[in-house]
Amino acid sequence: MISIDDIRSALDKQSHQPTEFKAHYTQAAVAMILADSDAAGDKGNSSELEVCFIRRAERNGDPWSGQVAFPGGRAGPEDSDAHAVAERETWEEIGLTLAESHRVGPLPVRPIDRADLRESMTLSPFVYYVDQETKNTAFARIPEEVAHVFWVPITHLFDEEAVTELEYPIAETWSTFPGILFDEHVIWGLTLRVLDSFAEITQRTLPALKGSNW
């Protein structure tokens, strides 16, 4: 079972940094928030880490309508850096306050290049670790934007039996994508790619992407 100390150590060894701000409208950031499971061991056992995800509300004009994602979004003129984007958006979407003390480290910057977007963007993902009190403040603050907030055991993301596929139209063409099934939710797309970066840095392989050219 991976621990927060293992993750912190793995990220500390990386040289990648979040992208510098140039044009705010072309940049976005997300927070991969970790917390201990509510089922903390009564016998003193270490509890398992869980990861926070949101399911976006169904909205016309939103290219990620209805999809599972990490809390986050596009940079605004008030944001000083990519951390500020991830932390502001997390508060706006799920009411969870992220502080500098919660930061674990950045994951590699990812391009966001979809045919149905007006311009190419970059995504700066960050890993955070919060305590139980902070974790329990998370809720869907704006139902018109976020339909659901849920936590997934980190071991589930690496479970062979959770592997699935999803058909989704991109630029009016239906394609099949790999994913991770959790209850009725499918984790796929850019969020799955961020998880792949996390897996690589922590020297693991996501079964959903094993042998995949996607």
Contacts in CASP RR format, 6 or more apart in sequence:
PFRMAT RR
TARGET T0000
AUTHOR 0000-0000-0000
METHOD contacts of the structure
MODEL  1
MISIDDIRSALDKQSHQPTEFKAHYTQAAVAMILADSDAAGDKGNSSELE
VCFIRRAERNGDPWSGQVAFPGGRAGPEDSDAHAVAERETWEEIGLTLAE
SHRVGPLPVRPIDRADLRESMTLSPFVYYVDQETKNTAFARIPEEVAHVF
WVPITHLFDEEAVTELEYPIAETWSTFPGILFDEHVIWGLTLRVLDSFAE
ITQRTLPALKGSNW
1 46 0 8 1.000
1 48 0 8 1.000
1 49 0 8 1.000
1 155 0 8 1.000
2 49 0 8 1.000
2 154 0 8 1.000
2 202 0 8 1.000
2 204 0 8 1.000
3 46 0 8 1.000
3 49 0 8 1.000
4 34 0 8 1.000
4 49 0 8 1.000
4 104 0 8 1.000
4 129 0 8 1.000
6 202 0 8 1.000
7 34 0 8 1.000
7 104 0 8 1.000
7 127 0 8 1.000
7 129 0 8 1.000
7 202 0 8 1.000
8 104 0 8 1.000
8 105 0 8 1.000
8 129 0 8 1.000
10 201 0 8 1.000
10 202 0 8 1.000
10 203 0 8 1.000
11 104 0 8 1.000
11 105 0 8 1.000
11 106 0 8 1.000
11 107 0 8 1.000
11 127 0 8 1.000
11 201 0 8 1.000
12 105 0 8 1.000
14 106 0 8 1.000
14 108 0 8 1.000
14 201 0 8 1.000
16 106 0 8 1.000
16 107 0 8 1.000
16 108 0 8 1.000
16 109 0 8 1.000
17 106 0 8 1.000
18 29 0 8 1.000
18 81 0 8 1.000
18 82 0 8 1.000
18 83 0 8 1.000
18 106 0 8 1.000
18 109 0 8 1.000
18 124 0 8 1.000
18 126 0 8 1.000
19 27 0 8 1.000
19 82 0 8 1.000
19 109 0 8 1.000
19 122 0 8 1.000
19 124 0 8 1.000
21 27 0 8 1.000
21 75 0 8 1.000
21 79 0 8 1.000
21 80 0 8 1.000
21 81 0 8 1.000
21 82 0 8 1.000
24 74 0 8 1.000
24 75 0 8 1.000
24 76 0 8 1.000
24 77 0 8 1.000
24 79 0 8 1.000
25 74 0 8 1.000
25 75 0 8 1.000
25 76 0 8 1.000
25 119 0 8 1.000
26 119 0 8 1.000
26 120 0 8 1.000
26 121 0 8 1.000
26 122 0 8 1.000
27 74 0 8 1.000
27 75 0 8 1.000
27 82 0 8 1.000
27 85 0 8 1.000
27 121 0 8 1.000
27 122 0 8 1.000
27 123 0 8 1.000
27 124 0 8 1.000
28 72 0 8 1.000
28 73 0 8 1.000
28 74 0 8 1.000
28 75 0 8 1.000
28 85 0 8 1.000
28 112 0 8 1.000
28 121 0 8 1.000
28 122 0 8 1.000
28 123 0 8 1.000
28 124 0 8 1.000
29 72 0 8 1.000
29 73 0 8 1.000
29 75 0 8 1.000
29 82 0 8 1.000
29 83 0 8 1.000
29 85 0 8 1.000
29 86 0 8 1.000
29 89 0 8 1.000
29 123 0 8 1.000
29 124 0 8 1.000
29 125 0 8 1.000
29 126 0 8 1.000
30 69 0 8 1.000
30 70 0 8 1.000
30 71 0 8 1.000
30 72 0 8 1.000
30 73 0 8 1.000
30 86 0 8 1.000
30 89 0 8 1.000
30 123 0 8 1.000
30 124 0 8 1.000
30 125 0 8 1.000
30 126 0 8 1.000
30 194 0 8 1.000
31 52 0 8 1.000
31 70 0 8 1.000
31 71 0 8 1.000
31 72 0 8 1.000
31 86 0 8 1.000
31 87 0 8 1.000
31 89 0 8 1.000
31 90 0 8 1.000
31 98 0 8 1.000
31 125 0 8 1.000
31 126 0 8 1.000
31 128 0 8 1.000
32 51 0 8 1.000
32 52 0 8 1.000
32 70 0 8 1.000
32 107 0 8 1.000
32 125 0 8 1.000
32 126 0 8 1.000
32 127 0 8 1.000
32 128 0 8 1.000
32 194 0 8 1.000
32 195 0 8 1.000
32 198 0 8 1.000
33 51 0 8 1.000
33 52 0 8 1.000
33 70 0 8 1.000
33 71 0 8 1.000
33 90 0 8 1.000
33 96 0 8 1.000
33 98 0 8 1.000
33 128 0 8 1.000
33 129 0 8 1.000
33 130 0 8 1.000
33 135 0 8 1.000
34 49 0 8 1.000
34 50 0 8 1.000
34 51 0 8 1.000
34 52 0 8 1.000
34 104 0 8 1.000
34 127 0 8 1.000
34 128 0 8 1.000
34 129 0 8 1.000
34 130 0 8 1.000
34 154 0 8 1.000
35 49 0 8 1.000
35 50 0 8 1.000
35 52 0 8 1.000
35 129 0 8 1.000
35 130 0 8 1.000
35 131 0 8 1.000
35 132 0 8 1.000
35 134 0 8 1.000
35 135 0 8 1.000
35 151 0 8 1.000
36 47 0 8 1.000
36 48 0 8 1.000
36 49 0 8 1.000
36 50 0 8 1.000
36 131 0 8 1.000
36 132 0 8 1.000
36 135 0 8 1.000
37 47 0 8 1.000
37 48 0 8 1.000
37 49 0 8 1.000
37 50 0 8 1.000
37 151 0 8 1.000
37 153 0 8 1.000
38 132 0 8 1.000
39 47 0 8 1.000
39 48 0 8 1.000
40 47 0 8 1.000
40 132 0 8 1.000
41 47 0 8 1.000
48 153 0 8 1.000
48 154 0 8 1.000
48 155 0 8 1.000
49 153 0 8 1.000
49 154 0 8 1.000
50 151 0 8 1.000
50 152 0 8 1.000
50 153 0 8 1.000
50 154 0 8 1.000
51 151 0 8 1.000
51 152 0 8 1.000
51 154 0 8 1.000
51 157 0 8 1.000
52 70 0 8 1.000
52 71 0 8 1.000
52 94 0 8 1.000
52 96 0 8 1.000
52 135 0 8 1.000
52 138 0 8 1.000
52 149 0 8 1.000
52 150 0 8 1.000
52 151 0 8 1.000
53 68 0 8 1.000
53 69 0 8 1.000
53 70 0 8 1.000
53 149 0 8 1.000
53 150 0 8 1.000
53 151 0 8 1.000
53 152 0 8 1.000
53 185 0 8 1.000
53 187 0 8 1.000
53 191 0 8 1.000
54 68 0 8 1.000
54 69 0 8 1.000
54 70 0 8 1.000
54 71 0 8 1.000
54 93 0 8 1.000
54 94 0 8 1.000
54 140 0 8 1.000
54 146 0 8 1.000
54 147 0 8 1.000
54 148 0 8 1.000
54 149 0 8 1.000
54 150 0 8 1.000
55 66 0 8 1.000
55 67 0 8 1.000
55 68 0 8 1.000
55 69 0 8 1.000
55 146 0 8 1.000
55 147 0 8 1.000
55 148 0 8 1.000
55 150 0 8 1.000
55 185 0 8 1.000
56 62 0 8 1.000
56 64 0 8 1.000
56 65 0 8 1.000
56 66 0 8 1.000
56 67 0 8 1.000
56 68 0 8 1.000
56 69 0 8 1.000
56 145 0 8 1.000
56 146 0 8 1.000
56 147 0 8 1.000
57 65 0 8 1.000
57 66 0 8 1.000
57 143 0 8 1.000
57 144 0 8 1.000
57 145 0 8 1.000
57 146 0 8 1.000
57 147 0 8 1.000
58 65 0 8 1.000
58 66 0 8 1.000
58 147 0 8 1.000
59 65 0 8 1.000
59 66 0 8 1.000
59 144 0 8 1.000
59 145 0 8 1.000
63 114 0 8 1.000
63 116 0 8 1.000
63 117 0 8 1.000
66 147 0 8 1.000
67 188 0 8 1.000
67 189 0 8 1.000
67 191 0 8 1.000
68 185 0 8 1.000
68 186 0 8 1.000
68 187 0 8 1.000
68 188 0 8 1.000
68 191 0 8 1.000
69 190 0 8 1.000
69 191 0 8 1.000
70 125 0 8 1.000
70 191 0 8 1.000
70 194 0 8 1.000
71 86 0 8 1.000
71 89 0 8 1.000
71 90 0 8 1.000
71 93 0 8 1.000
71 94 0 8 1.000
71 96 0 8 1.000
72 85 0 8 1.000
72 86 0 8 1.000
72 89 0 8 1.000
72 90 0 8 1.000
72 93 0 8 1.000
73 85 0 8 1.000
73 86 0 8 1.000
73 89 0 8 1.000
74 85 0 8 1.000
74 121 0 8 1.000
75 82 0 8 1.000
75 85 0 8 1.000
76 85 0 8 1.000
78 84 0 8 1.000
78 88 0 8 1.000
79 85 0 8 1.000
79 88 0 8 1.000
82 106 0 8 1.000
82 124 0 8 1.000
82 126 0 8 1.000
83 100 0 8 1.000
83 103 0 8 1.000
83 126 0 8 1.000
85 124 0 8 1.000
86 98 0 8 1.000
86 124 0 8 1.000
86 125 0 8 1.000
86 126 0 8 1.000
87 97 0 8 1.000
87 98 0 8 1.000
87 99 0 8 1.000
90 96 0 8 1.000
90 97 0 8 1.000
90 98 0 8 1.000
91 97 0 8 1.000
91 98 0 8 1.000
92 141 0 8 1.000
92 142 0 8 1.000
93 140 0 8 1.000
93 141 0 8 1.000
93 142 0 8 1.000
93 145 0 8 1.000
93 146 0 8 1.000
94 138 0 8 1.000
94 139 0 8 1.000
94 140 0 8 1.000
94 141 0 8 1.000
94 146 0 8 1.000
94 149 0 8 1.000
95 137 0 8 1.000
95 138 0 8 1.000
95 139 0 8 1.000
95 141 0 8 1.000
96 130 0 8 1.000
96 134 0 8 1.000
96 135 0 8 1.000
96 137 0 8 1.000
96 138 0 8 1.000
97 134 0 8 1.000
97 137 0 8 1.000
98 128 0 8 1.000
98 130 0 8 1.000
102 128 0 8 1.000
102 129 0 8 1.000
102 130 0 8 1.000
102 134 0 8 1.000
103 126 0 8 1.000
103 127 0 8 1.000
103 128 0 8 1.000
104 126 0 8 1.000
104 127 0 8 1.000
104 128 0 8 1.000
104 129 0 8 1.000
105 126 0 8 1.000
105 127 0 8 1.000
106 124 0 8 1.000
106 125 0 8 1.000
106 126 0 8 1.000
106 127 0 8 1.000
107 125 0 8 1.000
107 126 0 8 1.000
107 127 0 8 1.000
107 194 0 8 1.000
107 197 0 8 1.000
107 198 0 8 1.000
107 201 0 8 1.000
108 125 0 8 1.000
108 197 0 8 1.000
109 122 0 8 1.000
109 123 0 8 1.000
109 124 0 8 1.000
109 125 0 8 1.000
110 122 0 8 1.000
110 123 0 8 1.000
110 125 0 8 1.000
110 190 0 8 1.000
110 193 0 8 1.000
110 194 0 8 1.000
110 197 0 8 1.000
111 120 0 8 1.000
111 121 0 8 1.000
111 122 0 8 1.000
111 123 0 8 1.000
112 120 0 8 1.000
112 121 0 8 1.000
112 122 0 8 1.000
112 123 0 8 1.000
112 190 0 8 1.000
113 120 0 8 1.000
113 121 0 8 1.000
114 170 0 8 1.000
114 171 0 8 1.000
115 170 0 8 1.000
115 171 0 8 1.000
116 170 0 8 1.000
116 171 0 8 1.000
123 190 0 8 1.000
123 194 0 8 1.000
125 194 0 8 1.000
125 197 0 8 1.000
127 198 0 8 1.000
135 151 0 8 1.000
138 149 0 8 1.000
139 149 0 8 1.000
140 146 0 8 1.000
140 147 0 8 1.000
140 148 0 8 1.000
140 149 0 8 1.000
148 185 0 8 1.000
150 182 0 8 1.000
150 183 0 8 1.000
150 185 0 8 1.000
152 182 0 8 1.000
152 187 0 8 1.000
156 162 0 8 1.000
156 180 0 8 1.000
156 182 0 8 1.000
157 180 0 8 1.000
157 187 0 8 1.000
157 195 0 8 1.000
157 199 0 8 1.000
157 206 0 8 1.000
158 199 0 8 1.000
158 204 0 8 1.000
158 205 0 8 1.000
158 206 0 8 1.000
158 207 0 8 1.000
159 207 0 8 1.000
160 207 0 8 1.000
162 180 0 8 1.000
162 181 0 8 1.000
162 182 0 8 1.000
162 207 0 8 1.000
162 208 0 8 1.000
163 178 0 8 1.000
163 179 0 8 1.000
163 180 0 8 1.000
163 181 0 8 1.000
163 207 0 8 1.000
163 208 0 8 1.000
164 178 0 8 1.000
164 179 0 8 1.000
164 180 0 8 1.000
164 181 0 8 1.000
164 186 0 8 1.000
164 208 0 8 1.000
165 176 0 8 1.000
165 177 0 8 1.000
165 178 0 8 1.000
165 179 0 8 1.000
166 176 0 8 1.000
166 177 0 8 1.000
166 178 0 8 1.000
166 179 0 8 1.000
166 186 0 8 1.000
166 188 0 8 1.000
167 174 0 8 1.000
167 175 0 8 1.000
167 176 0 8 1.000
167 177 0 8 1.000
168 174 0 8 1.000
168 175 0 8 1.000
168 177 0 8 1.000
168 188 0 8 1.000
169 175 0 8 1.000
177 188 0 8 1.000
177 189 0 8 1.000
177 192 0 8 1.000
177 214 0 8 1.000
178 188 0 8 1.000
178 192 0 8 1.000
178 208 0 8 1.000
178 209 0 8 1.000
178 212 0 8 1.000
178 214 0 8 1.000
179 186 0 8 1.000
179 187 0 8 1.000
179 188 0 8 1.000
179 189 0 8 1.000
179 192 0 8 1.000
179 208 0 8 1.000
180 186 0 8 1.000
180 187 0 8 1.000
180 188 0 8 1.000
180 192 0 8 1.000
180 195 0 8 1.000
180 206 0 8 1.000
180 208 0 8 1.000
181 187 0 8 1.000
187 195 0 8 1.000
192 206 0 8 1.000
192 208 0 8 1.000
192 209 0 8 1.000
195 206 0 8 1.000
196 206 0 8 1.000
196 209 0 8 1.000
199 205 0 8 1.000
199 206 0 8 1.000
END
